Amino acid sequence: MPQTAQIEYITAPALAGIRHGFFTRKGGASSGIFAGLNCGTGSSDLAEVVAINRARVAEAMGATIDRLATVHQVHSADVAVLDGMPAQPAPQADAMVTATPGLVLGVLTADCQPVLFADATAGVIGAAHAGWRGTRDGVLEATLDAMEGLGARRDRITAVIGPTISQSAYEVGPEFVYGFIDDTPEAARFFAQGEGDRAMFDLPAYALWRLREAGVGHAEWTRHCTYRDPDRFYSFRRTTHRKEADYGRLISCIRL
């Protein structure tokens, strides 16, 4: 488990040779309910503290803060194609792709899936924020399409899902289930029976299925649950259950 100045990040052997990291909340300058490496500018944490955390992440990725690109995430299937310095202001999108060496792509999550993509042969990478809505609406497939537009080949792309909420912690109502299976009956396999009319949704398994159906070369999940490990991960749902005022955001990064 790599650590830089007390910051911890998870790496995937499947992405060996491509610099990347699914950062945990360990380390960082935030305190209180945000304690640790909160990288969310949309949180109510102190802006100057979040900036310190993001600078430490950039350093861990071997870059300066001005090379760390993020997007204004809106739970869409939109993908930003970056061919130079990060866009200012950050575009509204939920994924990014690039073939620019040294540019760090970063997505923020707190139960949603961070997904890192790479075609090492073509020198093309991507990063996606994939919650239930974005995954259902096609953000993963859109990222693959955008990478192909930069010269990647789908059957060479590796996609790794980082820490996200697991099925045992993801309780949903019947209207949520119907929203999936009315359009895609095969999605029923990703719901288990919960209490009463509740169901338990397996978001990472659903995403892996979508990726494999789309023809990606390799797809896997790191098998870390954000909800079940408060010492390492922020979780929107855990914060909601605890009735806390706000929550931190994890960052996951990849660069050429």
Secondary structure by P-SEA (a helix, b strand, c coil): ccccccbbbbbbccccccccccccccccccccccccccccccccccaaaaaaaaaaaaaaaccccccccccccccccbbbbbccccccccccccccccccccbbbbbbbccccbbbbbcccccccccccccaaaaaacaaaaaaaaaaaaccccccbbbbbccccccccccccaaaaaaccccccccccccccccccbbbbbaaaaaaaaaaaacccbbbbccccccccccccccaaaaaaacccbbbbbbbbccc
